[in-house]
Amino acid sequence: MLMVTPQLRINSQRLRIDFDQLSNIGATRQGGVSRVALSNEDMQARSWFADRIEESQLSLRDDEVGNLSGMLFSRNLNAKTLLIGSHLDTSPNAGKYDGSVGVLAGLECLRTLRDAGVPLPFHLEVINFTDEEGWWQSLFGSMGVTGMLAPHHTNDSKQDNGPFRAALFRAGITHQDYYKAKRDVNSLVGYLELHVEQSDRLERHRHQIGAVTRIVGRTSYRVTFYGEAVHAATNYNKKRDALQGAACFITDFHSLPQNFEGGMVNCGNLEVQPTGVTIVPSRADVTLELRHADPQTLLQMQARTVEMAMHCGSCYNLRVEVEELLHRDVAYMADAIIETIETVCEEQGFTHMRLPSFAGHDAQILAPFTPSGMIFIPCKDGISMNPKEYTDWQNIENGANVLLATILKLAERA
């Protein structure tokens, strides 16, 4: 049986130094960071992370999809591996905490366990996944680890992926080798991820820790309205205005959560052709997404979305096409890991609650592949992917210590 002191804690000062240094890479004038995947700033952050791994006397590892890891090996060379981590890439002018907290806390857990000389029954690997945010391809790194990458992810006839392939090539990633990144499911113990909540439920309920139960399913569509390009002076009753149909639909679509509690929707883009102010638009493309933590409710929301689009099209005598761009199933976290996180919180005196994640994470991809769990810490006002994203340092320290204790508890049970 693994015997460790229950007082083992991460080095908060060391973690804070890491956090401050990383926050300077890609820092923006607004107080946020821009480290979009495979950019110069992302590559600089990767190099910085690799330096921290090596100076910590951990083993450096990278794979065929660009995931970068630090390894703390078990004395048992044939042991399985427990993955912990998140991502260092960001969306443009985003916050300092999303993703970064999980990677840096994971690294600090490895250093703490190494310093304490704790013998582990499994290898411990802190991993930075490539392009979690989807600047090029959402959750690219975790899909590589689970073998979910397919040719269309980088070779899609419907869009120009040349810049993506060029960025991958510059980072030393070639599509012929993607398949080599897939891990043997039998080589893994599981996956743990620490993250800011990106919503305000923990803050509102005044809880310090969230044990994630599931990650919402999400579906994205491109809805295209086809009308007729005529002069703006054309009789109103004879116009077939694609933009009017799109506007009707967007308004109706945003009311959808009123009928589906817990549902979330967003319209991310609207493209209109032609764009002259004296001509009626003949085409309008709306890109949107809907999310829900219940699979059946998500299906109902999808059906209602299509109905809304067709109704708005008929109101303005338009032809409508609905194309599904992406679907991700609801991902369930492992009961044993949820319960372990709760046990740790009880033992260490942290208030906690179970909650689903409204945002997608690498854990969503890992969960069907290996037992996975997520630890949430509060996010002020629920604001994320924004320079205003913030959580108190004490929350980060609390989350890192819960992550450390969860690793140790899993080690004891192993």
Protein Blocks (a to p, Z undefined) as FASTA:
>chain_A
ZZddfkbccdfklmmmmmmmmmmnopafkopacddehiaklmmmmmmmmmmmmmnopacd
ddfeopacdddddfblkbccddedddfbdcehiafknojlmmmmmmmmmmmmmmnopacf
bdcdddddehklommmghklmmmmnopacfklmmcfkbcfklmmmmmmmnopafklmmmm
pccfklpgbdcddddekiaklmmnopabdcdfbdcdddddddddddddddfklcfklpcc
fklmmmmmmmmmmmmmmmmghiacddfbdcdddfbfkbccfbdcdddddddfbfklmmmm
mmmmmmmmmmmmmmnopacddddfbdcddddddfklmmmmmmmmmmnopacdddddfbdc
fklmmmmmpccdddddddehhiahifkbccdfklmmmmmmmmmmmmmmmmmmZZ
